[in-house]
């Protein structure tokens, strides 16, 4: 299945409707040994195929959102969430998304319409795909989607989204 949320294919994060990433505390740039810019756990990481421990879109708290302009307008019929396996995380995956919702987004107002909801199972496989209900809600293809993470698996400090993929058809239903 093609991934229309892949950054290298042209997908982009819409920052104004996305939860900010957590700064790591590591200076990205220094002038006279004074930190100027800090590295953050950027939302862009969720659109890249580089899934390794710690290399995720991390945001403060247990809920947040990622809004994406897809590489092409599509009728989204599936979305995939990926998290590292427990074996690679020293057994703690409490920062993984739990309850999630996928929405189409009006690019002018930012208002969303729900097309799918699911639960990411931390005891399941690390790459999980969920169906949407596009036939009921879309009259034309969309290029803007939002993943709302409504809860994680118990980490009170932060949530990590390792990867979001969006699949669909460019043709009429």
C-alpha positions, 0 to 999 in steps of 0.5 A, a space after each residue: 500500500 502506498 504511503 501518502 503521509 511519507 515526507 520523502 514523497 511530498 507530505 508535509 506537517 501543518 505546524 499550526 494544527 499540530 502539537 509541538 514536539 518536546 525539546 531534547 535539551 541538546 543544542 542544535 547550534 551554538 555561537 561562542 559555546 552558547 546554545 542558540 537552537 535546540 533539537 526537538 522531537 519533531 512531528 516530521 519524524 512521524 512521516 519518515 521511515 527511520 523507526 529506531 528507539 527514541 527517534 519519534 515525534 514526542 509531545 508533552 502529555 497524553 494527548 496531541 495531534 499531528 496534521 499532515 498535508 498528504 503527498 496527493 489528494 486521496 480517498 483515505 481507506 486505511 491508516 497505519 501507526 507504528 511504535 517500536 516493539 517492547 523488546 527494543 524499549 526495555 519493556 516500557 511502551 507506556 508512551 505509545 498511542 492508545 486511543 486514536 482518531 483520524 480526521 479529514 481537515 478543512 485546509 482553511 478553517 482547520 476543522 476536522 471530520 472523523 473518518 476513523 477511530 481505533 485503539 493501538 494495541 501495545 501487546 500486538 505487532 508494532 505496525 498496525 493498520 486500521 480502516 476508515 469510513 470514507 464511503 460515508 463521509 467524503 464526496 471528493 478526495 482530501 489532501 489534509 488529515 489529522 491524527 488525534 492521539 486521545 490517550 497513551 498507555 499511561 505515561 503521564 509526561 509524554 507520548 511518542 508517535 514513531 510513524 503514521 502512514 495513510 493509505 488510499 485511492 486517488 480515484 473516485 470510489 
